[in-house]
Amino acid sequence: MVNVIQLIKYCWQQYIDWCDRMGLTPDNRRSCMPRLADPELIKQTKLADKPESTER
């Protein structure tokens, strides 16, 4: 059981090191962990709401 825990810790540290090498750090707003909340959706207007262009 101890060997399994050591293996998990080793693999986790390798993963964290890889994230650091790839620049996936919280400082640049990227993270190795998934987001806990989705970003806000931007409401888009319907195509019918856009004025038609007279230029062709």
PyMOL Python script that loads the backbone (N, CA, C, O; Angstrom):
from pymol import cmd

cmd.read_pdbstr("""\
ATOM      1  N   MET A   1       0.818  -1.194   0.000  1.00  0.00           N
ATOM      2  CA  MET A   1       0.000   0.000   0.000  1.00  0.00           C
ATOM      3  C   MET A   1       0.864   1.261   0.000  1.00  0.00           C
ATOM      4  O   MET A   1       0.528   2.247  -0.655  1.00  0.00           O
ATOM      5  N   VAL A   2       1.958   1.228   0.723  1.00  0.00           N
ATOM      6  CA  VAL A   2       2.853   2.379   0.793  1.00  0.00           C
ATOM      7  C   VAL A   2       3.442   2.668  -0.585  1.00  0.00           C
ATOM      8  O   VAL A   2       3.588   3.829  -0.967  1.00  0.00           O
ATOM      9  N   ASN A   3       3.784   1.611  -1.334  1.00  0.00           N
ATOM     10  CA  ASN A   3       4.348   1.802  -2.666  1.00  0.00           C
ATOM     11  C   ASN A   3       3.352   2.466  -3.608  1.00  0.00           C
ATOM     12  O   ASN A   3       3.743   3.277  -4.448  1.00  0.00           O
ATOM     13  N   VAL A   4       2.084   2.135  -3.479  1.00  0.00           N
ATOM     14  CA  VAL A   4       1.053   2.737  -4.321  1.00  0.00           C
ATOM     15  C   VAL A   4       0.934   4.231  -4.020  1.00  0.00           C
ATOM     16  O   VAL A   4       0.824   5.042  -4.939  1.00  0.00           O
ATOM     17  N   ILE A   5       0.956   4.588  -2.765  1.00  0.00           N
ATOM     18  CA  ILE A   5       0.878   6.003  -2.381  1.00  0.00           C
ATOM     19  C   ILE A   5       2.093   6.762  -2.894  1.00  0.00           C
ATOM     20  O   ILE A   5       1.963   7.883  -3.387  1.00  0.00           O
ATOM     21  N   GLN A   6       3.268   6.162  -2.780  1.00  0.00           N
ATOM     22  CA  GLN A   6       4.485   6.798  -3.283  1.00  0.00           C
ATOM     23  C   GLN A   6       4.410   6.966  -4.803  1.00  0.00           C
ATOM     24  O   GLN A   6       4.847   7.987  -5.333  1.00  0.00           O
ATOM     25  N   LEU A   7       3.863   5.978  -5.502  1.00  0.00           N
ATOM     26  CA  LEU A   7       3.721   6.067  -6.950  1.00  0.00           C
ATOM     27  C   LEU A   7       2.767   7.199  -7.328  1.00  0.00           C
ATOM     28  O   LEU A   7       3.041   7.959  -8.256  1.00  0.00           O
ATOM     29  N   ILE A   8       1.662   7.310  -6.622  1.00  0.00           N
ATOM     30  CA  ILE A   8       0.702   8.378  -6.891  1.00  0.00           C
ATOM     31  C   ILE A   8       1.341   9.742  -6.650  1.00  0.00           C
ATOM     32  O   ILE A   8       1.179  10.654  -7.461  1.00  0.00           O
ATOM     33  N   LYS A   9       2.057   9.886  -5.553  1.00  0.00           N
ATOM     34  CA  LYS A   9       2.729  11.148  -5.254  1.00  0.00           C
ATOM     35  C   LYS A   9       3.762  11.486  -6.327  1.00  0.00           C
ATOM     36  O   LYS A   9       3.872  12.637  -6.749  1.00  0.00           O
ATOM     37  N   TYR A  10       4.511  10.490  -6.761  1.00  0.00           N
ATOM     38  CA  TYR A  10       5.533  10.704  -7.799  1.00  0.00           C
ATOM     39  C   TYR A  10       4.869  11.157  -9.107  1.00  0.00           C
ATOM     40  O   TYR A  10       5.308  12.124  -9.730  1.00  0.00           O
ATOM     41  N   CYS A  11       3.821  10.456  -9.510  1.00  0.00           N
ATOM     42  CA  CYS A  11       3.119  10.801 -10.749  1.00  0.00           C
ATOM     43  C   CYS A  11       2.496  12.190 -10.663  1.00  0.00           C
ATOM     44  O   CYS A  11       2.539  12.954 -11.627  1.00  0.00           O
ATOM     45  N   TRP A  12       1.921  12.513  -9.518  1.00  0.00           N
ATOM     46  CA  TRP A  12       1.324  13.835  -9.332  1.00  0.00           C
ATOM     47  C   TRP A  12       2.379  14.926  -9.451  1.00  0.00           C
ATOM     48  O   TRP A  12       2.140  15.954 -10.084  1.00  0.00           O
ATOM     49  N   GLN A  13       3.538  14.709  -8.849  1.00  0.00           N
ATOM     50  CA  GLN A  13       4.610  15.706  -8.920  1.00  0.00           C
ATOM     51  C   GLN A  13       5.112  15.852 -10.358  1.00  0.00           C
ATOM     52  O   GLN A  13       5.420  16.962 -10.793  1.00  0.00           O
ATOM     53  N   GLN A  14       5.195  14.753 -11.094  1.00  0.00           N
ATOM     54  CA  GLN A  14       5.599  14.825 -12.492  1.00  0.00           C
ATOM     55  C   GLN A  14       4.588  15.639 -13.302  1.00  0.00           C
ATOM     56  O   GLN A  14       4.964  16.433 -14.164  1.00  0.00           O
ATOM     57  N   TYR A  15       3.323  15.433 -13.017  1.00  0.00           N
ATOM     58  CA  TYR A  15       2.261  16.174 -13.697  1.00  0.00           C
ATOM     59  C   TYR A  15       2.353  17.666 -13.389  1.00  0.00           C
ATOM     60  O   TYR A  15       2.246  18.495 -14.293  1.00  0.00           O
ATOM     61  N   ILE A  16       2.549  18.008 -12.129  1.00  0.00           N
ATOM     62  CA  ILE A  16       2.679  19.410 -11.729  1.00  0.00           C
ATOM     63  C   ILE A  16       3.898  20.039 -12.394  1.00  0.00           C
ATOM     64  O   ILE A  16       3.824  21.173 -12.868  1.00  0.00           O
ATOM     65  N   ASP A  17       5.014  19.323 -12.436  1.00  0.00           N
ATOM     66  CA  ASP A  17       6.218  19.826 -13.095  1.00  0.00           C
ATOM     67  C   ASP A  17       5.969  20.053 -14.583  1.00  0.00           C
ATOM     68  O   ASP A  17       6.430  21.046 -15.145  1.00  0.00           O
ATOM     69  N   TRP A  18       5.239  19.135 -15.223  1.00  0.00           N
ATOM     70  CA  TRP A  18       4.922  19.271 -16.637  1.00  0.00           C
ATOM     71  C   TRP A  18       4.054  20.515 -16.872  1.00  0.00           C
ATOM     72  O   TRP A  18       4.278  21.266 -17.821  1.00  0.00           O
ATOM     73  N   CYS A  19       3.078  20.718 -16.009  1.00  0.00           N
ATOM     74  CA  CYS A  19       2.218  21.908 -16.122  1.00  0.00           C
ATOM     75  C   CYS A  19       3.061  23.181 -16.008  1.00  0.00           C
ATOM     76  O   CYS A  19       2.856  24.130 -16.766  1.00  0.00           O
ATOM     77  N   ASP A  20       3.994  23.204 -15.078  1.00  0.00           N
ATOM     78  CA  ASP A  20       4.864  24.367 -14.909  1.00  0.00           C
ATOM     79  C   ASP A  20       5.716  24.596 -16.153  1.00  0.00           C
ATOM     80  O   ASP A  20       5.872  25.735 -16.592  1.00  0.00           O
ATOM     81  N   ARG A  21       6.261  23.539 -16.718  1.00  0.00           N
ATOM     82  CA  ARG A  21       7.083  23.668 -17.922  1.00  0.00           C
ATOM     83  C   ARG A  21       6.268  24.169 -19.112  1.00  0.00           C
ATOM     84  O   ARG A  21       6.789  24.896 -19.957  1.00  0.00           O
ATOM     85  N   MET A  22       5.012  23.790 -19.182  1.00  0.00           N
ATOM     86  CA  MET A  22       4.142  24.205 -20.285  1.00  0.00           C
ATOM     87  C   MET A  22       3.550  25.592 -20.058  1.00  0.00           C
ATOM     88  O   MET A  22       2.858  26.117 -20.930  1.00  0.00           O
ATOM     89  N   GLY A  23       3.812  26.186 -18.908  1.00  0.00           N
ATOM     90  CA  GLY A  23       3.294  27.519 -18.608  1.00  0.00           C
ATOM     91  C   GLY A  23       1.865  27.504 -18.098  1.00  0.00           C
ATOM     92  O   GLY A  23       1.191  28.534 -18.104  1.00  0.00           O
ATOM     93  N   LEU A  24       1.405  26.365 -17.664  1.00  0.00           N
ATOM     94  CA  LEU A  24       0.035  26.257 -17.161  1.00  0.00           C
ATOM     95  C   LEU A  24       0.016  26.547 -15.664  1.00  0.00           C
ATOM     96  O   LEU A  24      -0.061  25.640 -14.835  1.00  0.00           O
ATOM     97  N   THR A  25       0.089  27.829 -15.344  1.00  0.00           N
ATOM     98  CA  THR A  25       0.129  28.235 -13.946  1.00  0.00           C
ATOM     99  C   THR A  25      -1.043  29.158 -13.650  1.00  0.00           C
ATOM    100  O   THR A  25      -1.554  29.804 -14.565  1.00  0.00           O
ATOM    101  N   PRO A  26      -1.480  29.238 -12.410  1.00  0.00           N
ATOM    102  CA  PRO A  26      -2.576  30.154 -12.060  1.00  0.00           C
ATOM    103  C   PRO A  26      -2.226  31.614 -12.325  1.00  0.00           C
ATOM    104  O   PRO A  26      -3.124  32.436 -12.509  1.00  0.00           O
ATOM    105  N   ASP A  27      -0.928  31.953 -12.349  1.00  0.00           N
ATOM    106  CA  ASP A  27      -0.523  33.341 -12.568  1.00  0.00           C
ATOM    107  C   ASP A  27      -0.948  33.849 -13.941  1.00  0.00           C
ATOM    108  O   ASP A  27      -1.301  35.020 -14.081  1.00  0.00           O
ATOM    109  N   ASN A  28      -0.922  32.987 -14.958  1.00  0.00           N
ATOM    110  CA  ASN A  28      -1.325  33.453 -16.280  1.00  0.00           C
ATOM    111  C   ASN A  28      -2.736  32.985 -16.620  1.00  0.00           C
ATOM    112  O   ASN A  28      -3.086  32.831 -17.790  1.00  0.00           O
ATOM    113  N   ARG A  29      -3.532  32.761 -15.592  1.00  0.00           N
ATOM    114  CA  ARG A  29      -4.947  32.431 -15.687  1.00  0.00           C
ATOM    115  C   ARG A  29      -5.205  31.119 -16.413  1.00  0.00           C
ATOM    116  O   ARG A  29      -6.284  30.910 -16.967  1.00  0.00           O
ATOM    117  N   ARG A  30      -4.237  30.262 -16.409  1.00  0.00           N
ATOM    118  CA  ARG A  30      -4.421  28.919 -16.927  1.00  0.00           C
ATOM    119  C   ARG A  30      -4.121  27.972 -15.771  1.00  0.00           C
ATOM    120  O   ARG A  30      -3.359  28.305 -14.864  1.00  0.00           O
ATOM    121  N   SER A  31      -4.707  26.831 -15.813  1.00  0.00           N
ATOM    122  CA  SER A  31      -4.553  25.922 -14.701  1.00  0.00           C
ATOM    123  C   SER A  31      -4.596  24.489 -15.188  1.00  0.00           C
ATOM    124  O   SER A  31      -5.208  24.176 -16.209  1.00  0.00           O
ATOM    125  N   CYS A  32      -3.940  23.635 -14.444  1.00  0.00           N
ATOM    126  CA  CYS A  32      -3.981  22.218 -14.750  1.00  0.00           C
ATOM    127  C   CYS A  32      -5.295  21.606 -14.275  1.00  0.00           C
ATOM    128  O   CYS A  32      -5.669  20.516 -14.707  1.00  0.00           O
ATOM    129  N   MET A  33      -5.974  22.292 -13.411  1.00  0.00           N
ATOM    130  CA  MET A  33      -7.222  21.771 -12.856  1.00  0.00           C
ATOM    131  C   MET A  33      -8.400  22.272 -13.686  1.00  0.00           C
ATOM    132  O   MET A  33      -8.346  23.372 -14.236  1.00  0.00           O
ATOM    133  N   PRO A  34      -9.456  21.482 -13.779  1.00  0.00           N
ATOM    134  CA  PRO A  34     -10.638  21.950 -14.513  1.00  0.00           C
ATOM    135  C   PRO A  34     -11.315  23.101 -13.783  1.00  0.00           C
ATOM    136  O   PRO A  34     -11.180  23.246 -12.568  1.00  0.00           O
ATOM    137  N   ARG A  35     -12.032  23.903 -14.525  1.00  0.00           N
ATOM    138  CA  ARG A  35     -12.746  25.026 -13.920  1.00  0.00           C
ATOM    139  C   ARG A  35     -13.933  24.508 -13.132  1.00  0.00           C
ATOM    140  O   ARG A  35     -14.590  23.550 -13.538  1.00  0.00           O
ATOM    141  N   LEU A  36     -14.200  25.138 -12.018  1.00  0.00           N
ATOM    142  CA  LEU A  36     -15.328  24.740 -11.203  1.00  0.00           C
ATOM    143  C   LEU A  36     -16.629  25.386 -11.670  1.00  0.00           C
ATOM    144  O   LEU A  36     -17.717  24.900 -11.361  1.00  0.00           O
ATOM    145  N   ALA A  37     -16.511  26.477 -12.411  1.00  0.00           N
ATOM    146  CA  ALA A  37     -17.700  27.164 -12.909  1.00  0.00           C
ATOM    147  C   ALA A  37     -17.477  27.526 -14.374  1.00  0.00           C
ATOM    148  O   ALA A  37     -16.360  27.842 -14.782  1.00  0.00           O
ATOM    149  N   ASP A  38     -18.533  27.479 -15.147  1.00  0.00           N
ATOM    150  CA  ASP A  38     -18.440  27.877 -16.541  1.00  0.00           C
ATOM    151  C   ASP A  38     -18.387  29.395 -16.623  1.00  0.00           C
ATOM    152  O   ASP A  38     -18.966  30.081 -15.781  1.00  0.00           O
ATOM    153  N   PRO A  39     -17.698  29.926 -17.630  1.00  0.00           N
ATOM    154  CA  PRO A  39     -17.690  31.382 -17.786  1.00  0.00           C
ATOM    155  C   PRO A  39     -19.069  31.875 -18.213  1.00  0.00           C
ATOM    156  O   PRO A  39     -19.883  31.116 -18.740  1.00  0.00           O
ATOM    157  N   GLU A  40     -19.312  33.159 -17.976  1.00  0.00           N
ATOM    158  CA  GLU A  40     -20.595  33.733 -18.349  1.00  0.00           C
ATOM    159  C   GLU A  40     -20.762  33.673 -19.859  1.00  0.00           C
ATOM    160  O   GLU A  40     -19.812  33.898 -20.610  1.00  0.00           O
ATOM    161  N   LEU A  41     -21.968  33.371 -20.294  1.00  0.00           N
ATOM    162  CA  LEU A  41     -22.260  33.349 -21.719  1.00  0.00           C
ATOM    163  C   LEU A  41     -22.573  34.764 -22.191  1.00  0.00           C
ATOM    164  O   LEU A  41     -23.253  35.525 -21.502  1.00  0.00           O
ATOM    165  N   ILE A  42     -22.074  35.102 -23.357  1.00  0.00           N
ATOM    166  CA  ILE A  42     -22.334  36.410 -23.945  1.00  0.00           C
ATOM    167  C   ILE A  42     -23.576  36.278 -24.820  1.00  0.00           C
ATOM    168  O   ILE A  42     -23.638  35.439 -25.718  1.00  0.00           O
ATOM    169  N   LYS A  43     -24.545  37.113 -24.542  1.00  0.00           N
ATOM    170  CA  LYS A  43     -25.786  37.059 -25.289  1.00  0.00           C
ATOM    171  C   LYS A  43     -25.555  37.624 -26.687  1.00  0.00           C
ATOM    172  O   LYS A  43     -25.063  38.743 -26.833  1.00  0.00           O
ATOM    173  N   GLN A  44     -25.906  36.857 -27.705  1.00  0.00           N
ATOM    174  CA  GLN A  44     -25.739  37.302 -29.076  1.00  0.00           C
ATOM    175  C   GLN A  44     -27.097  37.684 -29.647  1.00  0.00           C
ATOM    176  O   GLN A  44     -28.125  37.099 -29.306  1.00  0.00           O
ATOM    177  N   THR A  45     -27.073  38.676 -30.521  1.00  0.00           N
ATOM    178  CA  THR A  45     -28.314  39.106 -31.146  1.00  0.00           C
ATOM    179  C   THR A  45     -28.666  38.157 -32.278  1.00  0.00           C
ATOM    180  O   THR A  45     -27.797  37.489 -32.838  1.00  0.00           O
ATOM    181  N   LYS A  46     -29.935  38.107 -32.604  1.00  0.00           N
ATOM    182  CA  LYS A  46     -30.393  37.273 -33.706  1.00  0.00           C
ATOM    183  C   LYS A  46     -29.979  37.904 -35.030  1.00  0.00           C
ATOM    184  O   LYS A  46     -29.767  39.114 -35.104  1.00  0.00           O
ATOM    185  N   LEU A  47     -29.865  37.101 -36.059  1.00  0.00           N
ATOM    186  CA  LEU A  47     -29.495  37.616 -37.379  1.00  0.00           C
ATOM    187  C   LEU A  47     -30.546  38.588 -37.910  1.00  0.00           C
ATOM    188  O   LEU A  47     -30.202  39.529 -38.625  1.00  0.00           O
ATOM    189  N   ALA A  48     -31.803  38.384 -37.580  1.00  0.00           N
ATOM    190  CA  ALA A  48     -32.873  39.249 -38.064  1.00  0.00           C
ATOM    191  C   ALA A  48     -32.772  40.644 -37.460  1.00  0.00           C
ATOM    192  O   ALA A  48     -33.308  41.591 -38.035  1.00  0.00           O
ATOM    193  N   ASP A  49     -32.111  40.799 -36.330  1.00  0.00           N
ATOM    194  CA  ASP A  49     -31.986  42.101 -35.676  1.00  0.00           C
ATOM    195  C   ASP A  49     -30.955  43.002 -36.346  1.00  0.00           C
ATOM    196  O   ASP A  49     -30.963  44.216 -36.146  1.00  0.00           O
ATOM    197  N   LYS A  50     -30.065  42.404 -37.144  1.00  0.00           N
ATOM    198  CA  LYS A  50     -29.012  43.194 -37.783  1.00  0.00           C
ATOM    199  C   LYS A  50     -29.573  43.933 -38.993  1.00  0.00           C
ATOM    200  O   LYS A  50     -30.325  43.351 -39.774  1.00  0.00           O
ATOM    201  N   PRO A  51     -29.218  45.208 -39.160  1.00  0.00           N
ATOM    202  CA  PRO A  51     -29.674  45.945 -40.345  1.00  0.00           C
ATOM    203  C   PRO A  51     -28.963  45.395 -41.580  1.00  0.00           C
ATOM    204  O   PRO A  51     -27.784  45.044 -41.532  1.00  0.00           O
ATOM    205  N   GLU A  52     -29.692  45.329 -42.666  1.00  0.00           N
ATOM    206  CA  GLU A  52     -29.103  44.816 -43.911  1.00  0.00           C
ATOM    207  C   GLU A  52     -28.211  45.889 -44.522  1.00  0.00           C
ATOM    208  O   GLU A  52     -28.514  47.080 -44.450  1.00  0.00           O
ATOM    209  N   SER A  53     -27.132  45.462 -45.111  1.00  0.00           N
ATOM    210  CA  SER A  53     -26.209  46.376 -45.760  1.00  0.00           C
ATOM    211  C   SER A  53     -26.731  46.689 -47.162  1.00  0.00           C
ATOM    212  O   SER A  53     -27.246  45.808 -47.850  1.00  0.00           O
ATOM    213  N   THR A  54     -26.594  47.960 -47.583  1.00  0.00           N
ATOM    214  CA  THR A  54     -27.033  48.338 -48.916  1.00  0.00           C
ATOM    215  C   THR A  54     -25.914  48.179 -49.931  1.00  0.00           C
ATOM    216  O   THR A  54     -26.171  48.216 -51.134  1.00  0.00           O
ATOM    217  N   GLU A  55     -24.693  48.005 -49.482  1.00  0.00           N
ATOM    218  CA  GLU A  55     -23.556  47.809 -50.386  1.00  0.00           C
ATOM    219  C   GLU A  55     -23.506  46.386 -50.859  1.00  0.00           C
ATOM    220  O   GLU A  55     -23.789  45.455 -50.105  1.00  0.00           O
ATOM    221  N   ARG A  56     -23.141  46.218 -52.124  1.00  0.00           N
ATOM    222  CA  ARG A  56     -23.003  44.858 -52.674  1.00  0.00           C
ATOM    223  C   ARG A  56     -21.741  44.725 -53.433  1.00  0.00           C
ATOM    224  O   ARG A  56     -21.452  43.655 -53.968  1.00  0.00           O
TER     225      ARG A  56
END
""", "prot")
cmd.dss("prot")
cmd.show_as("cartoon", "prot")
cmd.util.cbc("prot")
cmd.orient("prot")
